[in-house]
């Protein structure tokens, strides 16, 4: 059985993951409206992944006898100045999510809930992967510069990375 503090924080994390879904769908829409099809696809896949993260937390709470509670989430921003800004916003968002996961781990340890601690290790590793991926994209954007054909090159590179991620996700499912 989950402690009340851990239950509250897991519910908050479910809502953070829900916000991530909506944020990444909005980013996908913005990219699509600008003709950045590779980036739009990247963010659509990110939204799908965040939905899986939310559902995994939701199911874990049910398995432990706790009641998942979905709360209100804020509307995300709807526009960004350029491709770099949208990826930088994503990177910053993922850093915040990483901190939230670390806070959850601290509570699990404090409550000596080793089952939840073990469960959360998947999220710790996932956040490391997310931050690395986004930092790599930002590094590529900075190398290319977002002038003229540079944006096209960025979009093509993101598309390539997205296809690699799709392959990885497909392998994990089966």
C-alpha positions in Angstrom: 0.0 0.0 0.0 1.3 3.4 -0.9 1.8 6.1 1.7 -0.4 9.2 1.4 2.6 11.5 0.5 3.8 9.1 -2.2 0.2 8.7 -3.5 -0.2 12.5 -3.8 3.2 12.8 -5.6 2.5 10.0 -8.0 -0.9 11.6 -8.8 0.9 14.9 -9.4 3.4 13.0 -11.7 0.5 11.5 -13.7 -0.8 15.1 -14.3 2.7 16.2 -15.3 2.9 13.4 -17.8 -0.6 14.4 -19.0 0.6 18.0 -19.5 3.6 16.6 -21.4 1.2 14.9 -23.8 -0.7 18.1 -24.5 2.5 20.2 -24.8 4.1 17.9 -27.3 0.9 17.6 -29.4 0.9 21.4 -29.5 4.5 21.5 -30.5 3.7 19.0 -33.2 0.9 21.2 -34.5 3.2 24.3 -34.5 5.9 22.4 -36.4 3.4 21.1 -38.9 2.0 24.5 -39.5 5.5 25.7 -40.3 6.2 22.8 -42.7 8.6 21.1 -40.4 7.2 17.6 -41.0 10.1 15.7 -39.4 9.9 17.8 -36.2 6.1 17.5 -36.2 6.4 13.7 -36.3 9.1 13.8 -33.6 6.7 15.7 -31.2 3.8 13.4 -32.1 5.9 10.4 -31.1 7.0 12.2 -28.0 3.3 12.8 -27.1 2.6 9.1 -27.6 5.5 8.2 -25.4 4.4 10.5 -22.6 1.0 9.0 -22.7 2.6 5.6 -22.1 4.5 7.1 -19.2 1.3 8.4 -17.7 -0.5 5.1 -18.2 2.3 3.2 -16.6 2.1 5.4 -13.5 -1.7 5.1 -13.5 -1.6 1.3 -13.7 1.1 1.1 -11.0 -1.1 3.1 -8.6 -4.0 0.7 -9.3 -1.8 -2.3 -8.7 -0.8 -1.0 -5.3 -4.3 -0.2 -4.2 -4.1 3.5 -4.7 -6.6 5.6 -6.6 -5.1 7.6 -9.5 -6.7 11.0 -9.6 -6.5 13.1 -12.8 -6.4 16.8 -12.2 -6.7 19.9 -14.3 -3.7 20.8 -16.5 -2.8 24.2 -17.9 -3.0 24.9 -21.6 0.5 24.8 -23.2 2.0 27.6 -25.2 0.9 27.6 -28.8 3.9 29.2 -30.7 7.6 29.5 -30.6 10.0 31.8 -32.5 11.9 29.1 -34.2 12.9 25.4 -34.2 15.6 25.9 -31.7 13.3 27.6 -29.2 10.8 24.7 -29.4 13.5 22.2 -28.8 15.0 24.3 -26.0 11.6 24.5 -24.3 11.3 20.7 -24.6 14.8 20.2 -23.1 13.9 22.5 -20.2 10.6 20.7 -19.7 12.3 17.3 -19.6 14.8 18.7 -17.0 11.8 19.6 -14.8 10.3 16.2 -15.2 13.7 14.6 -14.3 13.7 16.7 -11.1 10.1 15.6 -10.3 11.1 11.9 -10.8 14.1 12.4 -8.5 11.8 13.9 -5.9 9.5 10.9 -6.2 12.5 8.6 -5.7 13.4 10.5 -2.5 9.9 10.1 -1.1 9.9 6.4 -1.9 13.2 6.0 -0.1 12.1 8.1 2.9 8.9 6.0 3.2 11.0 2.8 2.7 8.8 1.8 -0.2 11.4 -0.2 -2.1 8.8 -1.6 -4.6 8.0 1.9 -5.7 11.7 2.9 -5.6 12.4 0.0 -8.0 9.4 0.9 -10.2 10.7 4.5 -10.5 14.1 3.4 -11.7 12.7 2.9 -15.1 11.7 6.6 -15.1 15.1 7.7 -13.9 16.7 5.9 -16.9 14.1 7.2 -19.3 14.7 10.8 -18.3 18.4 10.4 -18.7 17.7 9.1 -22.3 15.3 12.0 -23.0 17.7 14.7 -21.8 20.6 13.2 -23.8 18.4 13.0 -27.0 17.3 16.6 -26.7 20.7 17.9 -25.9 22.0 16.1 -29.0 19.3 17.8 -31.1 20.1 21.2 -29.7 23.8 20.6 -30.3 23.1 19.8 -34.0 20.9 22.9 -34.3 23.7 25.0 -32.9 26.2 23.5 -35.3 24.0 24.0 -38.4 22.5 27.4 -37.7 18.9 28.0 -38.4 19.4 30.2 -41.5 17.9 29.2 -44.9 18.8 25.6 -45.7 19.9 25.1 -42.1 16.3 24.7 -41.0 15.7 22.1 -43.7 18.8 20.2 -42.6 17.7 20.4 -38.9 14.2 19.0 -39.8 15.8 16.2 -41.9 18.1 15.3 -39.0 15.2 15.2 -36.5 13.2 13.1 -39.0 16.2 10.6 -39.1 16.4 10.5 -35.3 12.7 10.0 -35.1 12.8 7.0 -37.4 15.5 5.5 -35.2 13.4 6.1 -32.1 10.4 4.5 -33.8 12.5 1.4 -34.5 13.6 1.2 -30.9 10.0 1.7 -29.6 8.7 -1.0 -32.0 11.4 -3.4 -30.7 10.5 -2.7 -27.1 6.9 -3.5 -27.7 7.5 -6.9 -29.1 
